[in-house]
């Protein structure tokens, strides 16, 4: 199985994945990167940190494959009216 590395770019810091993980294919690596990005977002929300341009870069020993921005895994619904009676709340 191929080995994938998940490097985290957080503002001006980069955290290099030295060990990597063996996964069956690129699709599974993308799935794992999305799960990791969601975990990082949750940690940042809990600590009150800014979620901006942080990314997870997935690569093999040979080359980079893709980048998952943390913003891409966030789905936010904002209700403008707190009364819960307005149609926008549904």
PDB file of N, CA, C and O in Angstrom:
ATOM      1  N   UNK A   1       0.838  -1.186   0.000  1.00  0.00           N
ATOM      2  CA  UNK A   1       0.000   0.000   0.000  1.00  0.00           C
ATOM      3  C   UNK A   1       0.879   1.244   0.000  1.00  0.00           C
ATOM      4  O   UNK A   1       1.954   1.256   0.600  1.00  0.00           O
ATOM      5  N   UNK A   2       0.413   2.290  -0.676  1.00  0.00           N
ATOM      6  CA  UNK A   2       1.200   3.526  -0.697  1.00  0.00           C
ATOM      7  C   UNK A   2       1.151   4.250   0.657  1.00  0.00           C
ATOM      8  O   UNK A   2       0.195   4.109   1.420  1.00  0.00           O
ATOM      9  N   UNK A   3       2.187   5.013   0.928  1.00  0.00           N
ATOM     10  CA  UNK A   3       2.275   5.808   2.155  1.00  0.00           C
ATOM     11  C   UNK A   3       1.948   7.256   1.821  1.00  0.00           C
ATOM     12  O   UNK A   3       2.448   7.812   0.843  1.00  0.00           O
ATOM     13  N   UNK A   4       1.093   7.859   2.656  1.00  0.00           N
ATOM     14  CA  UNK A   4       0.670   9.237   2.479  1.00  0.00           C
ATOM     15  C   UNK A   4       1.098  10.058   3.693  1.00  0.00           C
ATOM     16  O   UNK A   4       1.083   9.581   4.828  1.00  0.00           O
ATOM     17  N   UNK A   5       1.479  11.300   3.422  1.00  0.00           N
ATOM     18  CA  UNK A   5       1.907  12.216   4.464  1.00  0.00           C
ATOM     19  C   UNK A   5       0.950  13.400   4.491  1.00  0.00           C
ATOM     20  O   UNK A   5       0.542  13.902   3.444  1.00  0.00           O
ATOM     21  N   UNK A   6       0.594  13.844   5.697  1.00  0.00           N
ATOM     22  CA  UNK A   6      -0.376  14.913   5.889  1.00  0.00           C
ATOM     23  C   UNK A   6       0.316  16.075   6.603  1.00  0.00           C
ATOM     24  O   UNK A   6       0.428  16.082   7.829  1.00  0.00           O
ATOM     25  N   UNK A   7       0.774  17.043   5.835  1.00  0.00           N
ATOM     26  CA  UNK A   7       1.470  18.202   6.394  1.00  0.00           C
ATOM     27  C   UNK A   7       0.463  19.321   6.649  1.00  0.00           C
ATOM     28  O   UNK A   7      -0.389  19.608   5.809  1.00  0.00           O
ATOM     29  N   UNK A   8       0.572  19.945   7.813  1.00  0.00           N
ATOM     30  CA  UNK A   8      -0.356  21.008   8.191  1.00  0.00           C
ATOM     31  C   UNK A   8       0.350  22.353   8.066  1.00  0.00           C
ATOM     32  O   UNK A   8       1.416  22.571   8.642  1.00  0.00           O
ATOM     33  N   UNK A   9      -0.264  23.246   7.305  1.00  0.00           N
ATOM     34  CA  UNK A   9       0.248  24.611   7.154  1.00  0.00           C
ATOM     35  C   UNK A   9      -0.691  25.529   7.933  1.00  0.00           C
ATOM     36  O   UNK A   9      -1.865  25.670   7.589  1.00  0.00           O
ATOM     37  N   UNK A  10      -0.163  26.144   8.977  1.00  0.00           N
ATOM     38  CA  UNK A  10      -0.959  26.986   9.873  1.00  0.00           C
ATOM     39  C   UNK A  10      -0.296  28.345   9.963  1.00  0.00           C
ATOM     40  O   UNK A  10       0.643  28.544  10.734  1.00  0.00           O
ATOM     41  N   UNK A  11      -0.801  29.292   9.154  1.00  0.00           N
ATOM     42  CA  UNK A  11      -0.205  30.620   9.028  1.00  0.00           C
ATOM     43  C   UNK A  11       1.258  30.474   8.620  1.00  0.00           C
ATOM     44  O   UNK A  11       1.532  29.927   7.552  1.00  0.00           O
ATOM     45  N   UNK A  12       2.196  30.936   9.421  1.00  0.00           N
ATOM     46  CA  UNK A  12       3.598  30.871   9.011  1.00  0.00           C
ATOM     47  C   UNK A  12       4.319  29.652   9.583  1.00  0.00           C
ATOM     48  O   UNK A  12       5.547  29.584   9.526  1.00  0.00           O
ATOM     49  N   UNK A  13       3.585  28.697  10.127  1.00  0.00           N
ATOM     50  CA  UNK A  13       4.183  27.465  10.637  1.00  0.00           C
ATOM     51  C   UNK A  13       3.757  26.282   9.772  1.00  0.00           C
ATOM     52  O   UNK A  13       2.629  26.230   9.281  1.00  0.00           O
ATOM     53  N   UNK A  14       4.667  25.345   9.597  1.00  0.00           N
ATOM     54  CA  UNK A  14       4.351  24.106   8.893  1.00  0.00           C
ATOM     55  C   UNK A  14       4.715  22.937   9.785  1.00  0.00           C
ATOM     56  O   UNK A  14       5.824  22.862  10.313  1.00  0.00           O
ATOM     57  N   UNK A  15       3.780  22.034   9.944  1.00  0.00           N
ATOM     58  CA  UNK A  15       3.992  20.837  10.745  1.00  0.00           C
ATOM     59  C   UNK A  15       4.102  19.658   9.779  1.00  0.00           C
ATOM     60  O   UNK A  15       3.121  19.245   9.161  1.00  0.00           O
ATOM     61  N   UNK A  16       5.314  19.133   9.666  1.00  0.00           N
ATOM     62  CA  UNK A  16       5.607  18.066   8.713  1.00  0.00           C
ATOM     63  C   UNK A  16       5.270  16.707   9.323  1.00  0.00           C
ATOM     64  O   UNK A  16       5.692  16.390  10.436  1.00  0.00           O
ATOM     65  N   UNK A  17       4.520  15.927   8.592  1.00  0.00           N
ATOM     66  CA  UNK A  17       4.202  14.556   8.986  1.00  0.00           C
ATOM     67  C   UNK A  17       5.397  13.688   8.610  1.00  0.00           C
ATOM     68  O   UNK A  17       5.593  13.362   7.439  1.00  0.00           O
ATOM     69  N   UNK A  18       6.183  13.321   9.594  1.00  0.00           N
ATOM     70  CA  UNK A  18       7.401  12.538   9.349  1.00  0.00           C
ATOM     71  C   UNK A  18       7.106  11.059   9.112  1.00  0.00           C
ATOM     72  O   UNK A  18       7.869  10.375   8.430  1.00  0.00           O
ATOM     73  N   UNK A  19       5.999  10.564   9.675  1.00  0.00           N
ATOM     74  CA  UNK A  19       5.721   9.129   9.635  1.00  0.00           C
ATOM     75  C   UNK A  19       4.802   8.717   8.493  1.00  0.00           C
ATOM     76  O   UNK A  19       5.032   7.703   7.834  1.00  0.00           O
ATOM     77  N   UNK A  20       3.770   9.503   8.267  1.00  0.00           N
ATOM     78  CA  UNK A  20       2.798   9.135   7.245  1.00  0.00           C
ATOM     79  C   UNK A  20       1.965   7.949   7.676  1.00  0.00           C
ATOM     80  O   UNK A  20       2.099   7.435   8.786  1.00  0.00           O
ATOM     81  N   UNK A  21       1.097   7.526   6.765  1.00  0.00           N
ATOM     82  CA  UNK A  21       0.223   6.386   7.025  1.00  0.00           C
ATOM     83  C   UNK A  21      -0.009   5.655   5.705  1.00  0.00           C
ATOM     84  O   UNK A  21      -0.118   6.272   4.645  1.00  0.00           O
ATOM     85  N   UNK A  22      -0.082   4.337   5.793  1.00  0.00           N
ATOM     86  CA  UNK A  22      -0.365   3.548   4.599  1.00  0.00           C
ATOM     87  C   UNK A  22      -1.871   3.489   4.385  1.00  0.00           C
ATOM     88  O   UNK A  22      -2.632   3.173   5.299  1.00  0.00           O
ATOM     89  N   UNK A  23      -2.284   3.797   3.171  1.00  0.00           N
ATOM     90  CA  UNK A  23      -3.702   3.769   2.796  1.00  0.00           C
ATOM     91  C   UNK A  23      -3.834   3.112   1.431  1.00  0.00           C
ATOM     92  O   UNK A  23      -2.878   3.092   0.655  1.00  0.00           O
ATOM     93  N   UNK A  24      -5.014   2.575   1.133  1.00  0.00           N
ATOM     94  CA  UNK A  24      -5.173   1.844  -0.128  1.00  0.00           C
ATOM     95  C   UNK A  24      -5.052   2.692  -1.386  1.00  0.00           C
ATOM     96  O   UNK A  24      -4.560   2.215  -2.408  1.00  0.00           O
ATOM     97  N   UNK A  25      -5.505   3.969  -1.321  1.00  0.00           N
ATOM     98  CA  UNK A  25      -5.484   4.773  -2.548  1.00  0.00           C
ATOM     99  C   UNK A  25      -5.646   6.253  -2.237  1.00  0.00           C
ATOM    100  O   UNK A  25      -5.831   6.644  -1.085  1.00  0.00           O
ATOM    101  N   UNK A  26      -5.573   7.076  -3.291  1.00  0.00           N
ATOM    102  CA  UNK A  26      -5.686   8.528  -3.148  1.00  0.00           C
ATOM    103  C   UNK A  26      -7.048   8.942  -2.594  1.00  0.00           C
ATOM    104  O   UNK A  26      -7.140   9.902  -1.829  1.00  0.00           O
ATOM    105  N   UNK A  27      -8.095   8.229  -2.972  1.00  0.00           N
ATOM    106  CA  UNK A  27      -9.432   8.553  -2.478  1.00  0.00           C
ATOM    107  C   UNK A  27      -9.529   8.414  -0.970  1.00  0.00           C
ATOM    108  O   UNK A  27     -10.134   9.250  -0.300  1.00  0.00           O
ATOM    109  N   UNK A  28      -8.932   7.357  -0.435  1.00  0.00           N
ATOM    110  CA  UNK A  28      -8.930   7.169   1.010  1.00  0.00           C
ATOM    111  C   UNK A  28      -8.072   8.235   1.691  1.00  0.00           C
ATOM    112  O   UNK A  28      -8.399   8.691   2.787  1.00  0.00           O
ATOM    113  N   UNK A  29      -6.980   8.630   1.044  1.00  0.00           N
ATOM    114  CA  UNK A  29      -6.127   9.694   1.586  1.00  0.00           C
ATOM    115  C   UNK A  29      -6.913  11.011   1.650  1.00  0.00           C
ATOM    116  O   UNK A  29      -6.791  11.760   2.620  1.00  0.00           O
ATOM    117  N   UNK A  30      -7.710  11.288   0.630  1.00  0.00           N
ATOM    118  CA  UNK A  30      -8.521  12.515   0.648  1.00  0.00           C
ATOM    119  C   UNK A  30      -9.557  12.457   1.764  1.00  0.00           C
ATOM    120  O   UNK A  30      -9.787  13.450   2.455  1.00  0.00           O
ATOM    121  N   UNK A  31     -10.172  11.311   1.937  1.00  0.00           N
ATOM    122  CA  UNK A  31     -11.152  11.129   3.012  1.00  0.00           C
ATOM    123  C   UNK A  31     -10.496  11.378   4.375  1.00  0.00           C
ATOM    124  O   UNK A  31     -11.056  12.082   5.215  1.00  0.00           O
ATOM    125  N   UNK A  32      -9.321  10.805   4.589  1.00  0.00           N
ATOM    126  CA  UNK A  32      -8.604  10.983   5.855  1.00  0.00           C
ATOM    127  C   UNK A  32      -8.200  12.443   6.060  1.00  0.00           C
ATOM    128  O   UNK A  32      -8.230  12.942   7.185  1.00  0.00           O
ATOM    129  N   UNK A  33      -7.823  13.123   4.985  1.00  0.00           N
ATOM    130  CA  UNK A  33      -7.445  14.541   5.085  1.00  0.00           C
ATOM    131  C   UNK A  33      -8.645  15.392   5.484  1.00  0.00           C
ATOM    132  O   UNK A  33      -8.512  16.318   6.284  1.00  0.00           O
ATOM    133  N   UNK A  34      -9.806  15.087   4.937  1.00  0.00           N
ATOM    134  CA  UNK A  34     -11.021  15.826   5.295  1.00  0.00           C
ATOM    135  C   UNK A  34     -11.365  15.597   6.764  1.00  0.00           C
ATOM    136  O   UNK A  34     -11.716  16.543   7.470  1.00  0.00           O
ATOM    137  N   UNK A  35     -11.270  14.355   7.232  1.00  0.00           N
ATOM    138  CA  UNK A  35     -11.526  14.070   8.648  1.00  0.00           C
ATOM    139  C   UNK A  35     -10.540  14.812   9.540  1.00  0.00           C
ATOM    140  O   UNK A  35     -10.929  15.374  10.564  1.00  0.00           O
ATOM    141  N   UNK A  36      -9.271  14.817   9.158  1.00  0.00           N
ATOM    142  CA  UNK A  36      -8.255  15.530   9.939  1.00  0.00           C
ATOM    143  C   UNK A  36      -8.515  17.028   9.951  1.00  0.00           C
ATOM    144  O   UNK A  36      -8.341  17.680  10.980  1.00  0.00           O
ATOM    145  N   UNK A  37      -8.929  17.577   8.817  1.00  0.00           N
ATOM    146  CA  UNK A  37      -9.237  19.008   8.738  1.00  0.00           C
ATOM    147  C   UNK A  37     -10.411  19.342   9.656  1.00  0.00           C
ATOM    148  O   UNK A  37     -10.398  20.371  10.331  1.00  0.00           O
ATOM    149  N   UNK A  38     -11.409  18.491   9.684  1.00  0.00           N
ATOM    150  CA  UNK A  38     -12.560  18.727  10.580  1.00  0.00           C
ATOM    151  C   UNK A  38     -12.124  18.698  12.042  1.00  0.00           C
ATOM    152  O   UNK A  38     -12.588  19.507  12.845  1.00  0.00           O
ATOM    153  N   UNK A  39     -11.237  17.773  12.387  1.00  0.00           N
ATOM    154  CA  UNK A  39     -10.720  17.713  13.759  1.00  0.00           C
ATOM    155  C   UNK A  39      -9.967  18.990  14.113  1.00  0.00           C
ATOM    156  O   UNK A  39     -10.128  19.529  15.208  1.00  0.00           O
ATOM    157  N   UNK A  40      -9.148  19.470  13.188  1.00  0.00           N
ATOM    158  CA  UNK A  40      -8.402  20.711  13.439  1.00  0.00           C
ATOM    159  C   UNK A  40      -9.342  21.897  13.603  1.00  0.00           C
ATOM    160  O   UNK A  40      -9.117  22.757  14.455  1.00  0.00           O
ATOM    161  N   UNK A  41     -10.388  21.946  12.796  1.00  0.00           N
ATOM    162  CA  UNK A  41     -11.369  23.031  12.916  1.00  0.00           C
ATOM    163  C   UNK A  41     -12.026  22.981  14.291  1.00  0.00           C
ATOM    164  O   UNK A  41     -12.180  24.014  14.942  1.00  0.00           O
ATOM    165  N   UNK A  42     -12.411  21.796  14.736  1.00  0.00           N
ATOM    166  CA  UNK A  42     -13.046  21.670  16.052  1.00  0.00           C
ATOM    167  C   UNK A  42     -12.107  22.138  17.165  1.00  0.00           C
ATOM    168  O   UNK A  42     -12.531  22.834  18.087  1.00  0.00           O
ATOM    169  N   UNK A  43     -10.836  21.756  17.077  1.00  0.00           N
ATOM    170  CA  UNK A  43      -9.858  22.200  18.073  1.00  0.00           C
ATOM    171  C   UNK A  43      -9.739  23.723  18.074  1.00  0.00           C
ATOM    172  O   UNK A  43      -9.687  24.345  19.135  1.00  0.00           O
ATOM    173  N   UNK A  44      -9.697  24.314  16.899  1.00  0.00           N
ATOM    174  CA  UNK A  44      -9.551  25.765  16.790  1.00  0.00           C
ATOM    175  C   UNK A  44     -10.793  26.488  17.316  1.00  0.00           C
ATOM    176  O   UNK A  44     -10.679  27.533  17.957  1.00  0.00           O
ATOM    177  N   UNK A  45     -11.966  25.941  17.051  1.00  0.00           N
ATOM    178  CA  UNK A  45     -13.200  26.543  17.562  1.00  0.00           C
ATOM    179  C   UNK A  45     -13.208  26.470  19.089  1.00  0.00           C
ATOM    180  O   UNK A  45     -13.533  27.452  19.756  1.00  0.00           O
ATOM    181  N   UNK A  46     -12.849  25.307  19.643  1.00  0.00           N
ATOM    182  CA  UNK A  46     -12.828  25.148  21.103  1.00  0.00           C
ATOM    183  C   UNK A  46     -11.877  26.127  21.780  1.00  0.00           C
ATOM    184  O   UNK A  46     -12.166  26.632  22.865  1.00  0.00           O
ATOM    185  N   UNK A  47     -10.746  26.392  21.139  1.00  0.00           N
ATOM    186  CA  UNK A  47      -9.743  27.273  21.754  1.00  0.00           C
ATOM    187  C   UNK A  47      -9.918  28.734  21.346  1.00  0.00           C
ATOM    188  O   UNK A  47      -9.180  29.602  21.811  1.00  0.00           O
ATOM    189  N   UNK A  48     -10.895  29.009  20.475  1.00  0.00           N
ATOM    190  CA  UNK A  48     -11.143  30.383  20.057  1.00  0.00           C
ATOM    191  C   UNK A  48     -10.137  30.912  19.051  1.00  0.00           C
ATOM    192  O   UNK A  48     -10.015  32.125  18.883  1.00  0.00           O
ATOM    193  N   UNK A  49      -9.416  30.025  18.382  1.00  0.00           N
ATOM    194  CA  UNK A  49      -8.429  30.433  17.379  1.00  0.00           C
ATOM    195  C   UNK A  49      -9.104  30.793  16.060  1.00  0.00           C
ATOM    196  O   UNK A  49     -10.217  30.356  15.770  1.00  0.00           O
ATOM    197  N   UNK A  50      -8.414  31.582  15.288  1.00  0.00           N
ATOM    198  CA  UNK A  50      -8.886  32.004  13.982  1.00  0.00           C
ATOM    199  C   UNK A  50      -8.746  30.862  12.969  1.00  0.00           C
ATOM    200  O   UNK A  50      -7.718  30.186  12.917  1.00  0.00           O
ATOM    201  N   UNK A  51      -9.787  30.661  12.174  1.00  0.00           N
ATOM    202  CA  UNK A  51      -9.720  29.710  11.062  1.00  0.00           C
ATOM    203  C   UNK A  51      -9.641  30.548   9.808  1.00  0.00           C
ATOM    204  O   UNK A  51     -10.608  31.210   9.430  1.00  0.00           O
ATOM    205  N   UNK A  52      -8.488  30.522   9.161  1.00  0.00           N
ATOM    206  CA  UNK A  52      -8.279  31.385   8.000  1.00  0.00           C
ATOM    207  C   UNK A  52      -7.706  30.575   6.840  1.00  0.00           C
ATOM    208  O   UNK A  52      -8.436  29.869   6.144  1.00  0.00           O
ATOM    209  N   UNK A  53      -6.418  30.681   6.643  1.00  0.00           N
ATOM    210  CA  UNK A  53      -5.785  30.067   5.476  1.00  0.00           C
ATOM    211  C   UNK A  53      -5.028  28.779   5.796  1.00  0.00           C
ATOM    212  O   UNK A  53      -4.128  28.398   5.048  1.00  0.00           O
ATOM    213  N   UNK A  54      -5.368  28.112   6.872  1.00  0.00           N
ATOM    214  CA  UNK A  54      -4.687  26.865   7.207  1.00  0.00           C
ATOM    215  C   UNK A  54      -5.086  25.773   6.211  1.00  0.00           C
ATOM    216  O   UNK A  54      -6.213  25.734   5.717  1.00  0.00           O
ATOM    217  N   UNK A  55      -4.133  24.897   5.937  1.00  0.00           N
ATOM    218  CA  UNK A  55      -4.384  23.814   4.982  1.00  0.00           C
ATOM    219  C   UNK A  55      -3.736  22.519   5.451  1.00  0.00           C
ATOM    220  O   UNK A  55      -2.833  22.517   6.287  1.00  0.00           O
ATOM    221  N   UNK A  56      -4.217  21.432   4.894  1.00  0.00           N
ATOM    222  CA  UNK A  56      -3.556  20.135   5.023  1.00  0.00           C
ATOM    223  C   UNK A  56      -3.120  19.738   3.626  1.00  0.00           C
ATOM    224  O   UNK A  56      -3.937  19.618   2.712  1.00  0.00           O
ATOM    225  N   UNK A  57      -1.819  19.537   3.477  1.00  0.00           N
ATOM    226  CA  UNK A  57      -1.257  19.118   2.192  1.00  0.00           C
ATOM    227  C   UNK A  57      -0.998  17.620   2.263  1.00  0.00           C
ATOM    228  O   UNK A  57      -0.322  17.139   3.171  1.00  0.00           O
ATOM    229  N   UNK A  58      -1.538  16.895   1.303  1.00  0.00           N
ATOM    230  CA  UNK A  58      -1.348  15.449   1.247  1.00  0.00           C
ATOM    231  C   UNK A  58      -0.344  15.136   0.152  1.00  0.00           C
ATOM    232  O   UNK A  58      -0.442  15.633  -0.970  1.00  0.00           O
ATOM    233  N   UNK A  59       0.630  14.295   0.507  1.00  0.00           N
ATOM    234  CA  UNK A  59       1.640  13.927  -0.481  1.00  0.00           C
ATOM    235  C   UNK A  59       2.095  12.494  -0.282  1.00  0.00           C
ATOM    236  O   UNK A  59       1.926  11.906   0.786  1.00  0.00           O
ATOM    237  N   UNK A  60       2.665  11.957  -1.323  1.00  0.00           N
ATOM    238  CA  UNK A  60       3.333  10.658  -1.257  1.00  0.00           C
ATOM    239  C   UNK A  60       4.826  10.948  -1.150  1.00  0.00           C
ATOM    240  O   UNK A  60       5.224  12.110  -1.232  1.00  0.00           O
ATOM    241  N   UNK A  61       5.652   9.943  -0.972  1.00  0.00           N
ATOM    242  CA  UNK A  61       7.094  10.218  -0.962  1.00  0.00           C
ATOM    243  C   UNK A  61       7.594  10.805  -2.286  1.00  0.00           C
ATOM    244  O   UNK A  61       8.631  11.468  -2.322  1.00  0.00           O
ATOM    245  N   UNK A  62       6.860  10.560  -3.364  1.00  0.00           N
ATOM    246  CA  UNK A  62       7.282  11.016  -4.683  1.00  0.00           C
ATOM    247  C   UNK A  62       6.859  12.444  -5.002  1.00  0.00           C
ATOM    248  O   UNK A  62       7.622  13.192  -5.612  1.00  0.00           O
ATOM    249  N   UNK A  63       5.626  12.838  -4.588  1.00  0.00           N
ATOM    250  CA  UNK A  63       5.129  14.152  -5.007  1.00  0.00           C
ATOM    251  C   UNK A  63       3.896  14.569  -4.201  1.00  0.00           C
ATOM    252  O   UNK A  63       3.227  13.728  -3.602  1.00  0.00           O
ATOM    253  N   UNK A  64       3.599  15.887  -4.189  1.00  0.00           N
ATOM    254  CA  UNK A  64       2.360  16.370  -3.568  1.00  0.00           C
ATOM    255  C   UNK A  64       1.148  15.913  -4.387  1.00  0.00           C
ATOM    256  O   UNK A  64       1.225  15.796  -5.610  1.00  0.00           O
ATOM    257  N   UNK A  65       0.035  15.658  -3.702  1.00  0.00           N
ATOM    258  CA  UNK A  65      -1.179  15.229  -4.387  1.00  0.00           C
ATOM    259  C   UNK A  65      -2.250  16.315  -4.414  1.00  0.00           C
ATOM    260  O   UNK A  65      -2.754  16.677  -5.477  1.00  0.00           O
ATOM    261  N   UNK A  66      -2.594  16.834  -3.229  1.00  0.00           N
ATOM    262  CA  UNK A  66      -3.636  17.859  -3.155  1.00  0.00           C
ATOM    263  C   UNK A  66      -3.560  18.570  -1.818  1.00  0.00           C
ATOM    264  O   UNK A  66      -2.855  18.150  -0.900  1.00  0.00           O
ATOM    265  N   UNK A  67      -4.318  19.674  -1.738  1.00  0.00           N
ATOM    266  CA  UNK A  67      -4.368  20.492  -0.527  1.00  0.00           C
ATOM    267  C   UNK A  67      -5.832  20.648  -0.124  1.00  0.00           C
ATOM    268  O   UNK A  67      -6.687  20.929  -0.964  1.00  0.00           O
ATOM    269  N   UNK A  68      -6.111  20.466   1.157  1.00  0.00           N
ATOM    270  CA  UNK A  68      -7.450  20.670   1.700  1.00  0.00           C
ATOM    271  C   UNK A  68      -7.405  21.905   2.602  1.00  0.00           C
ATOM    272  O   UNK A  68      -6.790  21.857   3.667  1.00  0.00           O
ATOM    273  N   UNK A  69      -8.044  23.011   2.199  1.00  0.00           N
ATOM    274  CA  UNK A  69      -8.130  24.171   3.090  1.00  0.00           C
ATOM    275  C   UNK A  69      -9.095  23.862   4.245  1.00  0.00           C
ATOM    276  O   UNK A  69     -10.138  23.248   4.024  1.00  0.00           O
ATOM    277  N   UNK A  70      -8.761  24.277   5.459  1.00  0.00           N
ATOM    278  CA  UNK A  70      -9.653  24.049   6.584  1.00  0.00           C
ATOM    279  C   UNK A  70     -11.012  24.686   6.348  1.00  0.00           C
ATOM    280  O   UNK A  70     -12.039  24.143   6.757  1.00  0.00           O
ATOM    281  N   UNK A  71     -11.017  25.839   5.688  1.00  0.00           N
ATOM    282  CA  UNK A  71     -12.295  26.516   5.398  1.00  0.00           C
ATOM    283  C   UNK A  71     -13.225  25.646   4.556  1.00  0.00           C
ATOM    284  O   UNK A  71     -14.445  25.795   4.627  1.00  0.00           O
ATOM    285  N   UNK A  72     -12.664  24.750   3.767  1.00  0.00           N
ATOM    286  CA  UNK A  72     -13.475  23.938   2.854  1.00  0.00           C
ATOM    287  C   UNK A  72     -14.327  22.897   3.583  1.00  0.00           C
ATOM    288  O   UNK A  72     -15.274  22.367   3.002  1.00  0.00           O
ATOM    289  N   UNK A  73     -14.008  22.599   4.837  1.00  0.00           N
ATOM    290  CA  UNK A  73     -14.755  21.565   5.555  1.00  0.00           C
ATOM    291  C   UNK A  73     -15.745  22.163   6.549  1.00  0.00           C
ATOM    292  O   UNK A  73     -16.334  21.443   7.356  1.00  0.00           O
ATOM    293  N   UNK A  74     -15.927  23.482   6.489  1.00  0.00           N
ATOM    294  CA  UNK A  74     -16.843  24.165   7.408  1.00  0.00           C
ATOM    295  C   UNK A  74     -18.150  24.452   6.680  1.00  0.00           C
ATOM    296  O   UNK A  74     -18.153  24.975   5.565  1.00  0.00           O
ATOM    297  N   UNK A  75     -19.246  24.106   7.318  1.00  0.00           N
ATOM    298  CA  UNK A  75     -20.570  24.408   6.794  1.00  0.00           C
ATOM    299  C   UNK A  75     -21.309  25.168   7.891  1.00  0.00           C
ATOM    300  O   UNK A  75     -21.678  24.589   8.914  1.00  0.00           O
ATOM    301  N   UNK A  76     -21.524  26.458   7.678  1.00  0.00           N
ATOM    302  CA  UNK A  76     -22.125  27.309   8.702  1.00  0.00           C
ATOM    303  C   UNK A  76     -23.472  27.818   8.225  1.00  0.00           C
ATOM    304  O   UNK A  76     -23.609  28.310   7.105  1.00  0.00           O
ATOM    305  N   UNK A  77     -24.452  27.691   9.086  1.00  0.00           N
ATOM    306  CA  UNK A  77     -25.764  28.276   8.827  1.00  0.00           C
ATOM    307  C   UNK A  77     -25.981  29.353   9.882  1.00  0.00           C
ATOM    308  O   UNK A  77     -25.903  29.087  11.081  1.00  0.00           O
ATOM    309  N   UNK A  78     -26.249  30.553   9.430  1.00  0.00           N
ATOM    310  CA  UNK A  78     -26.470  31.662  10.343  1.00  0.00           C
ATOM    311  C   UNK A  78     -27.937  32.059  10.277  1.00  0.00           C
ATOM    312  O   UNK A  78     -28.451  32.419   9.218  1.00  0.00           O
ATOM    313  N   UNK A  79     -28.589  31.988  11.405  1.00  0.00           N
ATOM    314  CA  UNK A  79     -29.974  32.427  11.508  1.00  0.00           C
ATOM    315  C   UNK A  79     -29.967  33.874  11.963  1.00  0.00           C
ATOM    316  O   UNK A  79     -29.452  34.194  13.034  1.00  0.00           O
ATOM    317  N   UNK A  80     -30.535  34.737  11.153  1.00  0.00           N
ATOM    318  CA  UNK A  80     -30.499  36.159  11.448  1.00  0.00           C
ATOM    319  C   UNK A  80     -31.524  36.564  12.504  1.00  0.00           C
ATOM    320  O   UNK A  80     -31.337  37.567  13.193  1.00  0.00           O
ATOM    321  N   UNK A  81     -32.587  35.810  12.634  1.00  0.00           N
ATOM    322  CA  UNK A  81     -33.627  36.181  13.594  1.00  0.00           C
ATOM    323  C   UNK A  81     -33.693  35.134  14.709  1.00  0.00           C
ATOM    324  O   UNK A  81     -33.964  33.964  14.441  1.00  0.00           O
ATOM    325  N   UNK A  82     -33.449  35.546  15.952  1.00  0.00           N
ATOM    326  CA  UNK A  82     -33.450  34.591  17.059  1.00  0.00           C
ATOM    327  C   UNK A  82     -34.846  34.212  17.566  1.00  0.00           C
ATOM    328  O   UNK A  82     -34.956  33.401  18.485  1.00  0.00           O
ATOM    329  N   UNK A  83     -35.907  34.775  16.993  1.00  0.00           N
ATOM    330  CA  UNK A  83     -37.244  34.521  17.531  1.00  0.00           C
ATOM    331  C   UNK A  83     -37.759  33.120  17.204  1.00  0.00           C
ATOM    332  O   UNK A  83     -38.706  32.654  17.837  1.00  0.00           O
ATOM    333  N   UNK A  84     -37.166  32.454  16.250  1.00  0.00           N
ATOM    334  CA  UNK A  84     -37.545  31.103  15.815  1.00  0.00           C
ATOM    335  C   UNK A  84     -38.907  31.034  15.129  1.00  0.00           C
ATOM    336  O   UNK A  84     -39.413  29.943  14.864  1.00  0.00           O
ATOM    337  N   UNK A  85     -39.495  32.177  14.842  1.00  0.00           N
ATOM    338  CA  UNK A  85     -40.788  32.196  14.162  1.00  0.00           C
ATOM    339  C   UNK A  85     -40.658  32.627  12.705  1.00  0.00           C
ATOM    340  O   UNK A  85     -41.552  32.373  11.898  1.00  0.00           O
ATOM    341  N   UNK A  86     -39.567  33.266  12.374  1.00  0.00           N
ATOM    342  CA  UNK A  86     -39.370  33.770  11.025  1.00  0.00           C
ATOM    343  C   UNK A  86     -39.083  32.613  10.069  1.00  0.00           C
ATOM    344  O   UNK A  86     -38.505  31.603  10.472  1.00  0.00           O
ATOM    345  N   UNK A  87     -39.484  32.755   8.802  1.00  0.00           N
ATOM    346  CA  UNK A  87     -39.214  31.709   7.807  1.00  0.00           C
ATOM    347  C   UNK A  87     -37.732  31.446   7.621  1.00  0.00           C
ATOM    348  O   UNK A  87     -37.357  30.338   7.237  1.00  0.00           O
ATOM    349  N   UNK A  88     -36.871  32.429   7.881  1.00  0.00           N
ATOM    350  CA  UNK A  88     -35.434  32.226   7.679  1.00  0.00           C
ATOM    351  C   UNK A  88     -34.853  31.253   8.678  1.00  0.00           C
ATOM    352  O   UNK A  88     -33.736  30.773   8.483  1.00  0.00           O
ATOM    353  N   UNK A  89     -35.578  30.942   9.748  1.00  0.00           N
ATOM    354  CA  UNK A  89     -35.058  30.059  10.785  1.00  0.00           C
ATOM    355  C   UNK A  89     -35.188  28.597  10.393  1.00  0.00           C
ATOM    356  O   UNK A  89     -34.408  27.770  10.865  1.00  0.00           O
ATOM    357  N   UNK A  90     -36.135  28.257   9.557  1.00  0.00           N
ATOM    358  CA  UNK A  90     -36.411  26.855   9.210  1.00  0.00           C
ATOM    359  C   UNK A  90     -35.260  26.194   8.514  1.00  0.00           C
ATOM    360  O   UNK A  90     -35.345  25.018   8.161  1.00  0.00           O
TER     361      UNK A  90
END
